[in-house]
Amino acid sequence: MRQLTLHLLIVMSVVLGLTTCGTAQSAAEKEAVAAEIQQRMNDFDFTFKATYAYPTGFRSMYLSPFYDVKVSPDTVRAYLPYYGRAYVAPMDPREGGIKFTSTNFDYQVEPGRKKGNWQVNIRTNDTGREIFLFFDIWENGTARLNVTDTNRQPISFQGDVETKNTP
């Protein structure tokens, strides 16, 4: 029993040591990332990479690195999975998920409730139905996306906004 406790203590110490020895960003690097993210949002030019999906009524799911939403001044392109209840099923089975390209949309940026936080609201006008994208973006690049579609239950995603330093 003592040996098991000793091994557990050693393993936990090594794990704690490895996690605290990670690379830390300097204050200047953090400010540069925050300035870049704010500039990208104001220029309508950013990409959200989804890493987790939070469906309504289901448990969270880790996503492959291929799901994203790309926002540019003239186009919004979404390629995201969908888990949940659809009130109207698509006629084409390949049209599952949240996949659209919109060139007619409303875009609004507001400061968030806390310092270092912005909220970006996008409403599509040319996708056959209104789709609302509500981004909650933090200055370190992490973001939360809530998608509201009139034909489906809402779903949320967690991920990152790409920056120049993002691999």
Sequence and secondary structure as in RCSB ss.txt:
>XXXX:A:sequence
MRQLTLHLLIVMSVVLGLTTCGTAQSAAEKEAVAAEIQQRMNDFDFTFKATYAYPTGFRSMYLSPFYDVKVSPDT
VRAYLPYYGRAYVAPMDPREGGIKFTSTNFDYQVEPGRKKGNWQVNIRTNDTGREIFLFFDIWENGTARLNVTDT
NRQPISFQGDVETKNTP
>XXXX:A:secstr
 HHHHHHHHHHHHHHHHHHHTS    HHHHHHHHHHHHHHHHTT EEEEEEEEEETTS  EE  TT EEEE SS 
EEEEE   S BSS  SSGGG SEEEEESSEEEEEEE SSTTEEEEEEEESSSSS EEEEEEEETTSEEEEEEEET
TB  EEEEEEE  TT  
